[in-house]
Amino acid sequence: MDDVISRILQMDEEARKLDEEAQAERIASREEVMKKRQEVYDKYLKSAKEHIEEYKAAETKKSESKWKKTEKYYVDMSRALDKKFRDNKEKWINEIVSGVLSFTDY
């Protein structure tokens, strides 16, 4: 009878050890999953930040190029208007003066 009780106690002890090992393994697995989840998140976040920086650089370059074209357009227009004014200044002054003087004849 003592053998049976001793064997039952031994089996109980082995079962407890197996249960503790299983719980420790479950905890380790859970921690590993959390670690992997964090790694995936960090990798995704890093990738997203890199894509954002690349997009930002490309958009900045595109914006600067567009601004330079716009600025050139307005500089060219300003020069053209200045030239037109210089070329026609006297003519326009004479036309305005003639127009004003023609009204005074009435």
Backbone bond lengths (Angstrom), bond angles and torsions (degrees), N, CA, C in turn:
res aa  C-N    CA-C-N  psi(-1)  N-CA   C-N-CA  omega(-1)  CA-C   N-CA-C  phi
1 M - - - 1.442 - - 1.518 110.76 -
2 D 1.313 114.82 -39.55 1.463 118.01 178.72 1.529 110.54 -62.61
3 D 1.325 115.55 -34.00 1.459 120.28 177.89 1.529 110.44 -62.80
4 V 1.289 116.45 -42.60 1.457 121.87 -179.05 1.530 109.29 -64.96
5 I 1.297 116.84 -46.72 1.470 120.93 179.90 1.529 109.35 -64.19
6 S 1.313 116.55 -43.25 1.456 121.01 178.58 1.528 110.42 -61.67
7 R 1.308 115.89 -41.81 1.473 120.85 179.27 1.532 110.29 -66.80
8 I 1.304 118.07 -40.39 1.471 121.92 177.82 1.523 109.58 -63.71
9 L 1.321 118.02 -44.06 1.469 121.82 179.27 1.533 110.39 -63.88
10 Q 1.325 116.01 -39.72 1.452 120.93 178.73 1.533 110.25 -65.10
11 M 1.326 117.00 -43.00 1.460 121.38 178.74 1.532 110.35 -65.68
12 D 1.337 115.57 -38.67 1.453 120.18 177.97 1.533 110.33 -63.42
13 E 1.325 115.77 -42.60 1.460 120.50 179.13 1.533 110.54 -64.21
14 E 1.313 116.84 -42.62 1.463 121.12 178.03 1.534 110.51 -63.48
15 A 1.313 116.19 -40.25 1.467 120.88 178.82 1.529 110.47 -64.30
16 R 1.324 116.20 -40.80 1.471 119.67 177.96 1.527 110.88 -64.21
17 K 1.345 115.41 -41.58 1.467 119.62 178.56 1.533 109.96 -62.41
18 L 1.325 116.46 -45.43 1.462 120.51 178.22 1.530 110.99 -60.97
19 D 1.335 115.57 -40.71 1.460 120.38 178.76 1.532 110.37 -64.42
20 E 1.329 117.49 -43.83 1.465 121.49 178.46 1.529 110.66 -63.00
21 E 1.344 116.00 -42.04 1.459 120.23 178.38 1.528 110.60 -63.59
22 A 1.320 115.64 -41.38 1.465 120.24 179.28 1.530 110.27 -64.49
23 Q 1.319 116.91 -42.42 1.463 120.29 178.33 1.534 111.14 -64.94
24 A 1.345 115.59 -41.99 1.464 119.43 178.18 1.527 110.27 -63.26
25 E 1.323 116.66 -39.76 1.457 121.07 178.60 1.531 110.71 -66.66
26 R 1.327 116.04 -40.37 1.460 120.29 178.41 1.537 110.17 -63.57
27 I 1.329 116.26 -41.92 1.465 120.03 178.51 1.528 110.00 -65.00
28 A 1.346 116.53 -43.69 1.465 120.74 178.79 1.534 110.35 -63.12
29 S 1.315 117.21 -40.88 1.467 121.26 178.59 1.523 110.50 -64.01
30 R 1.309 115.83 -43.74 1.466 120.42 179.22 1.534 110.16 -61.44
31 E 1.321 116.49 -43.19 1.466 120.67 178.43 1.534 110.47 -64.79
32 E 1.335 116.53 -39.67 1.461 120.66 178.31 1.524 110.63 -63.95
33 V 1.319 116.87 -41.44 1.468 120.99 177.83 1.529 109.88 -63.26
34 M 1.319 117.15 -43.52 1.462 120.61 179.18 1.530 110.33 -64.15
35 K 1.321 116.05 -39.62 1.461 120.78 178.54 1.532 109.93 -64.15
36 K 1.327 117.33 -46.07 1.464 121.54 178.98 1.530 110.52 -63.21
37 R 1.317 116.65 -40.64 1.463 121.05 178.67 1.533 109.99 -60.14
38 Q 1.338 116.09 -44.41 1.458 120.47 179.13 1.532 110.97 -65.07
39 E 1.331 116.81 -39.51 1.463 120.78 178.38 1.530 110.84 -62.78
40 V 1.329 116.02 -44.67 1.471 120.29 178.64 1.526 109.80 -62.91
41 Y 1.315 116.72 -43.67 1.469 121.32 179.14 1.523 110.42 -61.66
42 D 1.340 116.48 -47.16 1.466 120.63 180.00 1.531 111.37 -62.29
43 K 1.330 115.85 -40.99 1.461 120.45 179.30 1.527 109.90 -63.97
44 Y 1.331 116.49 -44.82 1.461 120.99 179.25 1.531 110.57 -63.11
45 L 1.319 116.04 -44.10 1.462 120.63 -179.30 1.527 110.60 -63.19
46 K 1.322 116.62 -42.92 1.465 120.79 178.34 1.529 109.98 -62.24
47 S 1.318 116.19 -45.33 1.464 121.16 179.32 1.530 110.56 -61.41
48 A 1.317 116.13 -44.08 1.466 120.32 179.96 1.529 110.62 -62.53
49 K 1.328 117.02 -42.63 1.464 119.96 179.00 1.530 110.95 -63.70
50 E 1.329 116.62 -39.87 1.468 120.08 178.13 1.526 110.58 -63.41
51 H 1.342 116.47 -43.23 1.460 120.09 178.24 1.525 111.16 -63.28
52 I 1.305 116.13 -39.69 1.465 120.38 179.31 1.528 109.80 -63.66
53 E 1.335 116.62 -44.17 1.465 120.16 179.33 1.526 111.14 -63.66
54 E 1.333 116.85 -41.20 1.466 120.41 177.83 1.533 110.36 -63.22
55 Y 1.318 116.09 -44.70 1.464 121.06 179.57 1.526 110.20 -63.87
56 K 1.317 115.14 -43.01 1.462 120.61 -179.74 1.533 110.34 -61.50
57 A 1.337 116.59 -44.63 1.467 120.56 178.86 1.527 110.84 -63.02
58 A 1.328 116.47 -43.30 1.466 120.55 179.98 1.528 110.67 -64.34
59 E 1.316 116.64 -43.33 1.466 120.27 -179.89 1.526 111.26 -67.64
60 T 1.323 116.68 -36.52 1.463 120.17 177.29 1.520 109.78 -63.99
61 K 1.330 115.78 -44.12 1.466 120.41 179.18 1.528 110.34 -62.59
62 K 1.342 115.66 -44.90 1.462 120.33 179.44 1.528 110.61 -62.52
63 S 1.322 116.01 -42.73 1.462 121.20 -179.52 1.527 110.99 -64.67
64 E 1.334 116.84 -42.56 1.463 120.23 178.68 1.525 110.73 -63.98
65 S 1.325 116.45 -40.54 1.462 120.62 178.41 1.530 110.21 -62.96
66 K 1.323 115.64 -44.38 1.466 119.93 179.44 1.527 110.28 -63.92
67 W 1.335 116.82 -41.51 1.462 120.82 179.51 1.525 110.42 -62.61
68 K 1.341 117.18 -42.64 1.464 120.68 179.78 1.526 110.95 -61.95
69 K 1.328 116.61 -41.37 1.467 120.17 177.79 1.523 110.54 -63.94
70 T 1.338 116.24 -44.12 1.466 120.99 179.66 1.526 110.18 -63.68
71 E 1.315 115.82 -45.24 1.457 120.49 -179.75 1.538 110.14 -62.08
72 K 1.314 117.46 -44.04 1.470 121.85 178.43 1.526 110.19 -60.76
73 Y 1.341 115.86 -42.91 1.463 120.14 179.27 1.532 110.45 -58.01
74 Y 1.338 116.90 -47.96 1.461 119.71 -177.70 1.528 112.32 -70.96
75 V 1.312 117.47 -34.04 1.471 119.88 175.30 1.519 109.39 -64.57
76 D 1.347 116.34 -44.98 1.466 120.10 178.39 1.525 111.39 -62.32
77 M 1.326 116.73 -42.57 1.472 120.43 178.48 1.530 110.77 -63.30
78 S 1.320 116.29 -41.75 1.457 120.30 179.90 1.526 110.28 -63.31
79 R 1.320 116.24 -43.90 1.469 120.17 177.81 1.535 110.71 -62.75
80 A 1.327 116.50 -42.40 1.465 120.22 179.61 1.519 110.67 -62.97
81 L 1.338 116.90 -42.11 1.463 119.88 178.85 1.527 111.12 -66.84
82 D 1.332 116.46 -41.15 1.466 119.87 177.14 1.528 110.75 -60.49
83 K 1.335 116.32 -43.49 1.468 120.69 179.87 1.534 109.97 -64.21
84 K 1.341 114.57 -44.24 1.464 119.05 179.73 1.530 110.05 -60.94
85 F 1.344 116.56 -40.04 1.463 120.77 178.93 1.524 110.05 -65.05
86 R 1.343 116.97 -47.13 1.465 120.14 179.76 1.536 111.12 -60.65
87 D 1.348 115.74 -42.69 1.468 120.01 -177.94 1.537 112.62 -69.06
88 N 1.328 117.78 -31.03 1.465 121.29 -173.56 1.520 114.47 -112.32
89 K 1.315 116.99 3.17 1.460 120.96 -174.47 1.532 112.10 -53.53
90 E 1.298 116.58 -55.34 1.470 120.43 -177.38 1.527 111.19 -62.33
91 K 1.315 115.98 -43.41 1.469 120.79 -179.83 1.518 110.41 -59.61
92 W 1.340 116.86 -46.00 1.469 120.89 -178.51 1.525 110.99 -67.05
93 I 1.330 116.00 -40.05 1.474 118.86 178.58 1.522 109.38 -61.31
94 N 1.331 116.03 -46.06 1.471 120.07 -179.96 1.529 111.39 -61.94
95 E 1.333 117.35 -41.41 1.470 120.95 179.10 1.517 111.02 -64.23
96 I 1.327 116.59 -40.94 1.471 120.26 -179.68 1.526 109.63 -66.99
97 V 1.323 116.30 -46.03 1.472 119.95 -179.78 1.522 110.16 -62.82
98 S 1.340 117.03 -43.73 1.472 120.49 178.62 1.525 110.62 -61.39
99 G 1.319 116.33 -42.14 1.462 120.25 -179.99 1.511 111.55 -64.32
100 V 1.332 116.45 -41.79 1.467 120.11 179.85 1.526 109.88 -68.08
101 L 1.328 117.01 -43.74 1.467 119.87 -179.53 1.516 112.27 -66.18
102 S 1.331 118.07 -31.21 1.448 120.72 179.08 1.522 111.28 -67.09
103 F 1.298 118.92 -25.68 1.463 122.44 177.48 1.518 110.78 -76.58
104 T 1.312 117.29 -26.35 1.453 119.02 -178.47 1.518 112.50 -77.63
105 D 1.329 118.36 -12.01 1.463 122.10 178.70 1.521 111.49 -73.15
106 Y 1.255 120.95 -18.20 1.483 123.59 -176.80 1.450 111.88 -78.43
